[in-house]
Amino acid sequence: MKNKLTDLNDHLFAQLERLGDESLQGEALQSEVERSKAITSVAAQIIGNARLVLDAQKAMCEYGTKPIKPIPMLGQDYDDVDK
């Protein structure tokens, strides 16, 4: 998987920096605010999906089933999962 939650975090902080640009005014500022709303909406869905995957893995471990595969979006690879 190409994108990980750390990448999402980087995008969110980059957007925060753009919003903090005091030279943005008028239509440019409004455009950046709208862009931020779209980004945070998508980010919320990604985070919700990651939480669901993690909760499923935790439940598997809790009930004695080893995780089947790593969770790439969390930055895991096959070396992180017991074989």
Stockholm file with secondary structure:
# STOCKHOLM 1.0

chainA/1-83         MKNKLTDLNDHLFAQLERLGDESLQGEALQSEVERSKAITSVAAQIIGNARLVLDAQKAMCEYGTKPIKPIPMLGQDYDDVDK
#=GR chainA/1-83 SS CCCCHHHHHHHHHHHHHHHTCTTCCHHHHHHHHHHHHHHHHHHHHHHHHHHHHHHHHHHHHHTTCCCSSCCGGGTCCGGGSCC
#=GC SS_cons        CCCCHHHHHHHHHHHHHHHTCTTCCHHHHHHHHHHHHHHHHHHHHHHHHHHHHHHHHHHHHHTTCCCSSCCGGGTCCGGGSCC
//
